[in-house]
Amino acid sequence: MLKPVPAQPKILTPSTGSRSTRYAELFDVMPSVPVTDALERASALLAAARHDAVDVAMEASDPRSWAVVYLLESVHALVNASVNGMLEAKQ
């Protein structure tokens, strides 16, 4: 006999202030945003940063610029895996 699976509580972001008072409203994390939404936004920002980093690395003479691309790809994959895991857990 299958046991019912309890409903997962909706995980929301807490309110966190930025370190800079000049740009506080721009960089604050708003409270009550679903974490999956926040992570999906982070994934989009990381993809854009990676795209720009590849452009810079292609023109740079310093091979260390590819380290930035690698790090962005790694964290992008981690965020995407987290989003996918959370979405699968909801089902």
DSSP file (Angstrom, degrees, kcal/mol; ACC not computed):
  #  RESIDUE AA STRUCTURE BP1 BP2  ACC     N-H-->O    O-->H-N    N-H-->O    O-->H-N    TCO  KAPPA ALPHA  PHI   PSI    X-CA   Y-CA   Z-CA
    1    1 A M              0   0    0      0, 0.0     2,-0.3     0, 0.0     0, 0.0   0.000 360.0 360.0 360.0 133.8    0.0    0.0    0.0
    2    2 A L        -     0   0    0      1,-0.0     3,-0.0     3,-0.0     0, 0.0  -0.582 360.0-136.0 -80.0 137.9    1.3    3.4   -0.9
    3    3 A K        -     0   0    0     -2,-0.3     2,-0.1     1,-0.1    -1,-0.0  -0.728  28.3-105.6 -89.5 141.5    1.7    6.0    1.8
    4    4 A P        -     0   0    0      0, 0.0    -1,-0.1     0, 0.0     0, 0.0  -0.423  30.5-127.5 -66.0 141.6    0.5    9.5    1.0
    5    5 A V        -     0   0    0     -2,-0.1     3,-0.1     1,-0.0    -3,-0.0  -0.791  25.3-121.5 -90.0 124.8    3.3   12.0    0.4
    6    6 A P        -     0   0    0      0, 0.0     2,-0.1     0, 0.0    -1,-0.0  -0.348  34.6 -97.5 -65.5 147.2    3.0   15.1    2.6
    7    7 A A        -     0   0    0      1,-0.1    83,-0.1    -2,-0.0     0, 0.0  -0.391  37.4-119.6 -64.3 137.1    2.8   18.4    0.7
    8    8 A Q        -     0   0    0     82,-0.1     2,-0.1    81,-0.1    -1,-0.1  -0.614  28.2-116.7 -77.0 133.6    6.0   20.2    0.5
    9    9 A P        -     0   0    0      0, 0.0     2,-0.4     0, 0.0    -1,-0.1  -0.451  33.1-105.8 -67.9 145.7    6.0   23.6    2.2
   10   10 A K        -     0   0    0     -2,-0.1     2,-0.5     1,-0.0     0, 0.0  -0.604  33.0-139.2 -73.6 124.1    6.6   26.5   -0.3
   11   11 A I        -     0   0    0     -2,-0.4    24,-2.4    -3,-0.0    25,-0.3  -0.757  24.7-174.0 -90.0 125.4   10.1   27.8    0.3
   12   12 A L  B     -A   34   0A   0     -2,-0.5     0, 0.0    22,-0.2     0, 0.0  -0.828  26.6-105.1-118.8 156.5   10.3   31.6    0.2
   13   13 A T        -     0   0    0     20,-2.2    19,-2.2    -2,-0.3    20,-0.3  -0.539  30.6-132.1 -77.3 143.4   13.2   34.0    0.3
   14   14 A P        -     0   0    0      0, 0.0     2,-0.5     0, 0.0    19,-0.1  -0.481  33.1 -94.9 -82.9 166.6   13.8   36.0    3.4
   15   15 A S        +     0   0    0     -2,-0.2     2,-0.4    13,-0.1    15,-0.2  -0.721  47.6 179.5 -81.6 127.9   14.4   39.7    3.3
   16   16 A T  B     -B   29   0B   0     13,-1.2    13,-1.7    -2,-0.5     2,-0.2  -0.997  19.8-136.0-132.2 131.4   18.1   40.5    3.2
   17   17 A G        -     0   0    0     -2,-0.4     2,-0.1    11,-0.2     4,-0.1  -0.524  22.1-117.2 -82.6 150.0   19.6   44.0    3.0
   18   18 A S        -     0   0    0      6,-0.2    -1,-0.1     2,-0.2     6,-0.1  -0.359  19.7-120.2 -78.8 165.9   22.4   44.8    0.7
   19   19 A R  S    S+     0   0    0     -2,-0.1     2,-0.6     8,-0.1    -1,-0.1   0.681  96.0  71.1 -80.2 -17.6   25.8   45.9    2.1
   20   20 A S        -     0   0    0      1,-0.1    -2,-0.2     3,-0.1     7,-0.2  -0.879  61.0-164.4-105.5 124.8   25.6   49.2    0.2
   21   21 A T  S >  S+     0   0    0     -2,-0.6     3,-0.8     1,-0.2     4,-0.2   0.764  87.9  64.9 -76.2 -23.1   23.0   51.8    1.3
   22   22 A R  T 3  S+     0   0    0      1,-0.2    -1,-0.2     2,-0.1     3,-0.2   0.888 117.8  23.5 -65.5 -38.9   23.4   53.7   -1.9
   23   23 A Y  T 3> S+     0   0    0     -3,-0.1     4,-1.8     1,-0.1     3,-0.5  -0.041  83.7 129.6-116.2  29.9   21.9   50.9   -4.0
   24   24 A A  H <> S+     0   0    0     -3,-0.8     4,-1.3     1,-0.3    -6,-0.2   0.890  73.5  47.5 -55.9 -46.7   19.9   49.1   -1.3
   25   25 A E  H  4 S+     0   0    0     -4,-0.2    -1,-0.3     1,-0.2    -2,-0.1   0.820 111.1  52.8 -67.8 -28.8   16.7   48.9   -3.2
   26   26 A L  H  4 S+     0   0    0     -3,-0.5    -1,-0.2     1,-0.2    -2,-0.2   0.872 119.7  30.1 -73.5 -37.3   18.4   47.6   -6.3
   27   27 A F  H  < S+     0   0    0     -4,-1.8    -2,-0.2    -7,-0.2    -1,-0.2   0.402  88.8 114.5-109.4   2.2   20.2   44.7   -4.7
   28   28 A D     <  -     0   0    0     -4,-1.3     2,-0.6    -5,-0.2   -11,-0.2  -0.448  67.1-123.6 -70.0 145.5   17.9   43.7   -1.8
   29   29 A V  B     -B   16   0B   0    -13,-1.7   -13,-1.2    -2,-0.1    -2,-0.1  -0.823  29.5-130.3 -86.9 123.7   16.3   40.3   -1.9
   30   30 A M    >   -     0   0    0     -2,-0.6     3,-0.8   -15,-0.2   -17,-0.2  -0.518  23.4-112.9 -76.5 140.7   12.6   40.9   -1.6
   31   31 A P  T 3  S+     0   0    0      0, 0.0    -1,-0.1     0, 0.0   -16,-0.0  -0.348  91.9  24.9 -71.6 154.4   10.8   38.8    0.9
   32   32 A S  T 3  S+     0   0    0    -19,-2.2    -2,-0.0     1,-0.2   -17,-0.0   0.662  77.1 141.7  68.6  21.7    8.3   36.1    0.0
   33   33 A V    <   -     0   0    0     -3,-0.8   -20,-2.2   -20,-0.3    -1,-0.2  -0.811  62.2-107.8 -86.8 129.4    9.6   35.4   -3.5
   34   34 A P  B  >  -A   12   0A   0      0, 0.0     4,-2.0     0, 0.0     3,-0.5  -0.338  23.5-130.5 -56.7 135.4    9.5   31.7   -4.3
   35   35 A V  H  > S+     0   0    0    -24,-2.4     4,-2.8     1,-0.3     5,-0.2   0.858 106.7  57.4 -59.7 -36.9   13.0   30.3   -4.1
   36   36 A T  H  > S+     0   0    0    -25,-0.3     4,-2.2     1,-0.2    -1,-0.3   0.898 106.7  49.4 -62.5 -37.7   12.5   28.5   -7.5
   37   37 A D  H  > S+     0   0    0     -3,-0.5     4,-2.0     2,-0.2    -2,-0.2   0.919 111.7  48.4 -64.4 -43.0   11.7   31.9   -9.1
   38   38 A A  H  X S+     0   0    0     -4,-2.0     4,-2.3     1,-0.2    -2,-0.2   0.902 113.0  47.6 -63.7 -41.6   14.8   33.5   -7.5
   39   39 A L  H  X S+     0   0    0     -4,-2.8     4,-2.4     2,-0.2    -1,-0.2   0.870 109.1  53.2 -69.4 -36.1   17.0   30.6   -8.7
   40   40 A E  H  X S+     0   0    0     -4,-2.2     4,-1.8    -5,-0.2    -1,-0.2   0.892 110.4  48.2 -64.7 -37.8   15.6   30.7  -12.2
   41   41 A R  H  X S+     0   0    0     -4,-2.0     4,-2.3     2,-0.2    -2,-0.2   0.911 110.5  51.2 -66.1 -43.0   16.4   34.5  -12.3
   42   42 A A  H  X S+     0   0    0     -4,-2.3     4,-2.5     1,-0.2    -2,-0.2   0.890 107.6  53.9 -60.8 -39.1   19.9   33.7  -11.0
   43   43 A S  H  X S+     0   0    0     -4,-2.4     4,-2.2     2,-0.2    -1,-0.2   0.908 108.3  48.8 -61.8 -42.7   20.3   31.1  -13.7
   44   44 A A  H  X S+     0   0    0     -4,-1.8     4,-1.9     2,-0.2    -1,-0.2   0.904 112.0  48.7 -64.4 -41.2   19.4   33.7  -16.4
   45   45 A L  H  X S+     0   0    0     -4,-2.3     4,-2.3     1,-0.2    -2,-0.2   0.897 111.1  50.3 -65.8 -40.1   21.9   36.2  -15.0
   46   46 A L  H  X S+     0   0    0     -4,-2.5     4,-2.7     2,-0.2    -2,-0.2   0.883 108.3  52.9 -65.4 -38.1   24.6   33.6  -14.9
   47   47 A A  H  X S+     0   0    0     -4,-2.2     4,-2.2     2,-0.2    -1,-0.2   0.912 110.8  47.1 -63.4 -41.6   24.0   32.6  -18.5
   48   48 A A  H  X S+     0   0    0     -4,-1.9     4,-2.1     2,-0.2    -2,-0.2   0.907 112.7  49.1 -66.1 -41.2   24.3   36.3  -19.6
   49   49 A A  H  X S+     0   0    0     -4,-2.3     4,-2.4     1,-0.2    -2,-0.2   0.900 111.0  50.4 -64.5 -40.6   27.5   36.7  -17.5
   50   50 A R  H  X S+     0   0    0     -4,-2.7     4,-2.4     2,-0.2    -2,-0.2   0.912 108.1  53.0 -63.6 -42.4   28.9   33.5  -19.0
   51   51 A H  H  X S+     0   0    0     -4,-2.2     4,-1.8     1,-0.2    -2,-0.2   0.930 112.8  43.7 -58.5 -46.7   28.1   34.7  -22.6
   52   52 A D  H  X S+     0   0    0     -4,-2.1     4,-2.2     1,-0.2    -1,-0.2   0.878 111.0  54.8 -67.4 -37.3   29.9   38.0  -22.0
   53   53 A A  H  X S+     0   0    0     -4,-2.4     4,-2.8     1,-0.2    -2,-0.2   0.877 106.3  51.8 -65.0 -36.8   32.9   36.2  -20.3
   54   54 A V  H  X S+     0   0    0     -4,-2.4     4,-2.3     2,-0.2    -1,-0.2   0.926 108.6  51.3 -64.0 -43.8   33.3   34.0  -23.3
   55   55 A D  H  X S+     0   0    0     -4,-1.8     4,-1.0     1,-0.2    -2,-0.2   0.921 113.4  44.4 -58.3 -44.4   33.4   37.0  -25.6
   56   56 A V  H >X S+     0   0    0     -4,-2.2     4,-1.3     1,-0.2     3,-0.6   0.918 112.3  51.8 -66.5 -43.5   36.1   38.6  -23.3
   57   57 A A  H 3< S+     0   0    0     -4,-2.8    -1,-0.2     1,-0.2    -2,-0.2   0.842 103.7  58.4 -64.3 -33.5   38.1   35.4  -23.1
   58   58 A M  H 3< S+     0   0    0     -4,-2.3    -1,-0.2     1,-0.2    -2,-0.2   0.829 115.2  35.8 -64.9 -30.8   38.1   35.0  -26.9
   59   59 A E  H << S+     0   0    0     -4,-1.0    -1,-0.2    -3,-0.6    -2,-0.2   0.574  98.5  99.5 -98.3 -11.4   39.8   38.3  -27.2
   60   60 A A     <  -     0   0    0     -4,-1.3    -3,-0.0     1,-0.1    -4,-0.0  -0.458  58.6-153.4 -80.7 147.9   42.0   38.2  -24.1
   61   61 A S  S    S+     0   0    0     -2,-0.1    -1,-0.1     4,-0.0    -4,-0.1   0.617  77.0  86.1 -90.2 -14.2   45.7   37.3  -24.3
   62   62 A D    >   -     0   0    0      1,-0.1     3,-1.9     2,-0.0     4,-0.2  -0.781  67.3-154.7 -90.7 116.8   45.6   36.0  -20.7
   63   63 A P  T >  S+     0   0    0      0, 0.0     3,-1.5     0, 0.0     4,-0.3   0.678  86.9  77.5 -65.9 -14.4   44.5   32.4  -20.6
   64   64 A R  T >> S+     0   0    0      1,-0.3     3,-1.4     2,-0.2     4,-0.7   0.708  75.6  76.6 -67.2 -17.2   43.3   32.9  -17.0
   65   65 A S  H <> S+     0   0    0     -3,-1.9     4,-1.1     1,-0.3     3,-0.4   0.785  85.6  62.6 -63.9 -24.1   40.2   34.6  -18.4
   66   66 A W  H <> S+     0   0    0     -3,-1.5     4,-2.5     1,-0.2    -1,-0.3   0.726  89.9  68.1 -72.1 -20.0   38.9   31.2  -19.3
   67   67 A A  H <> S+     0   0    0     -3,-1.4     4,-2.6    -4,-0.3    -1,-0.2   0.883  97.2  52.7 -64.0 -36.9   38.9   30.4  -15.5
   68   68 A V  H  X S+     0   0    0     -4,-0.7     4,-2.6    -3,-0.4    -1,-0.2   0.914 108.7  49.7 -63.4 -42.7   36.1   32.9  -15.2
   69   69 A V  H  X S+     0   0    0     -4,-1.1     4,-2.6     2,-0.2    -2,-0.2   0.931 111.5  49.0 -60.9 -46.0   34.2   31.1  -17.9
   70   70 A Y  H  X S+     0   0    0     -4,-2.5     4,-2.3     1,-0.2    -2,-0.2   0.919 111.9  48.1 -60.7 -45.0   34.7   27.8  -16.2
   71   71 A L  H  X S+     0   0    0     -4,-2.6     4,-2.5     2,-0.2     5,-0.2   0.909 112.3  48.6 -64.4 -42.0   33.6   29.1  -12.8
   72   72 A L  H  X S+     0   0    0     -4,-2.6     4,-2.2     1,-0.2    -1,-0.2   0.901 111.7  49.7 -64.7 -40.1   30.5   30.7  -14.3
   73   73 A E  H  X S+     0   0    0     -4,-2.6     4,-2.2    -5,-0.2    -2,-0.2   0.898 111.5  50.1 -63.7 -39.5   29.6   27.5  -16.1
   74   74 A S  H  X S+     0   0    0     -4,-2.3     4,-2.0     2,-0.2    -2,-0.2   0.938 113.7  42.3 -65.5 -48.0   30.1   25.5  -12.9
   75   75 A V  H  X S+     0   0    0     -4,-2.5     4,-2.4     2,-0.2    -1,-0.2   0.851 112.6  55.2 -70.1 -32.5   27.9   27.7  -10.8
   76   76 A H  H  X S+     0   0    0     -4,-2.2     4,-2.5    -5,-0.2    -1,-0.2   0.920 108.9  47.7 -62.9 -43.9   25.3   28.0  -13.6
   77   77 A A  H  X S+     0   0    0     -4,-2.2     4,-2.5     2,-0.2    -2,-0.2   0.889 111.3  51.3 -64.0 -39.5   25.1   24.1  -13.7
   78   78 A L  H  X S+     0   0    0     -4,-2.0     4,-2.0     2,-0.2    -2,-0.2   0.919 111.5  46.3 -64.5 -44.2   24.7   24.0   -9.9
   79   79 A V  H  X S+     0   0    0     -4,-2.4     4,-2.5     2,-0.2    -2,-0.2   0.927 113.4  49.4 -64.4 -44.7   21.9   26.5   -9.9
   80   80 A N  H  X S+     0   0    0     -4,-2.5     4,-2.7     1,-0.2    -2,-0.2   0.903 110.4  50.1 -62.8 -40.8   20.1   24.7  -12.7
   81   81 A A  H  X S+     0   0    0     -4,-2.5     4,-2.4     2,-0.2    -1,-0.2   0.885 110.5  50.9 -64.2 -37.4   20.5   21.4  -11.0
   82   82 A S  H  X S+     0   0    0     -4,-2.0     4,-2.3     2,-0.2    -2,-0.2   0.927 111.3  47.1 -65.2 -44.9   19.0   22.9   -7.8
   83   83 A V  H  X S+     0   0    0     -4,-2.5     4,-2.6     2,-0.2     5,-0.2   0.942 113.3  48.4 -61.1 -48.2   16.0   24.4   -9.7
   84   84 A N  H  X S+     0   0    0     -4,-2.7     4,-2.5     1,-0.2    -2,-0.2   0.902 111.5  50.3 -61.1 -41.4   15.4   21.1  -11.5
   85   85 A G  H  X S+     0   0    0     -4,-2.4     4,-1.9     1,-0.2    -1,-0.2   0.900 111.7  47.6 -63.3 -40.9   15.6   19.2   -8.2
   86   86 A M  H  X S+     0   0    0     -4,-2.3     4,-1.1     2,-0.2    -2,-0.2   0.897 112.5  48.9 -68.1 -39.4   13.2   21.5   -6.5
   87   87 A L  H  X S+     0   0    0     -4,-2.6     4,-0.8     1,-0.2     3,-0.2   0.895 111.8  49.0 -67.4 -39.3   10.7   21.3   -9.4
   88   88 A E  H >< S+     0   0    0     -4,-2.5     3,-0.6     1,-0.2    -1,-0.2   0.863 106.9  56.4 -66.3 -35.5   10.9   17.5   -9.4
   89   89 A A  H 3< S+     0   0    0     -4,-1.9    -1,-0.2     1,-0.2    -2,-0.2   0.795 101.3  58.3 -67.0 -27.2   10.3   17.4   -5.7
   90   90 A K  H 3<        0   0    0     -4,-1.1    -1,-0.2     1,-0.2    -2,-0.2   0.802 360.0 360.0 -70.3 -28.3    7.1   19.3   -6.2
   91   91 A Q    <<        0   0    0     -4,-0.8    -1,-0.2    -3,-0.6    -2,-0.2   0.477 360.0 360.0 -79.6 360.0    5.7   16.7   -8.5
